[in-house]
């Protein structure tokens, strides 16, 4: 263990960089997801990622590209369906989340010759992160920083009162759609870190812990960022030290931090 810390192998360095990039991107996205009570929306996008895996295997194209395209299409479809459907948003999201997951599994069943490590996609494989993944995550981080630097105040106004924000001239629909696209891109690229089933947890849990400790939006973002970074570092260390799955270990550290935030709040 000490030797790994002093002389980490290249794959471990890549895993740490990838995990930290995901935490950096997740912080602002997760903050607004908690504020706007959109956790089920994130879960729906995550579940749809398995459909992207299935389509990529069937069409024999790059799986990351397939997941990206599928996640973006599902995200845009969710946005417009929520605007036009008479169903409640929870009902619509529940239908799409489970139907896209089921469709992905059904499509895989029609391809008996395909060799697929499903657990790798469900729970992540952070140690398989490569330079291409780092470059994609870095590009997404830049896009995320530019988006929130420009629309931070507008997003706050939309969160507080979307009707009033529209009256004030804020382009609520385009900003919300851009946010959803960033969320879809993050989920597609972060699957290697924590997997389809756990990516929403990494978005929500640090932000939920920060929410209990913060008095201002900026404070919440800061605490969310710190909590996400700690979760990745300690989760990866726990995985290496105790030979546990990396993705679930990261989420468990985030959950432990949330429980500590409950104790802090009670004092």
Secondary structure, 3 states (H helix, E strand, C coil): CHHHHHCCCHHHHHHHHHHHHHHHHHHHHHHHHHHCCCHHHHHHHHHHHHHHHHHHHHHCCCHHHHHHHHHHHHHHHHHHHHHHCCCCHHHHHHHHHHHHHHHHHHHHHCCCCCCCCHHHHHHCCHHHCCHHHHHHHHHHHHHHHHHHHHHHHHHHHHHHCHHHHHHCCCCHHHHHHHHHHHHHHHHHHCHHHHCCCCHHHHHHHHHHHHHHHCCCHHHHHHHHHHHHHHHHHHHHHHHHHHCCCHHHHHHHHHHHHHHHHHHHHHC
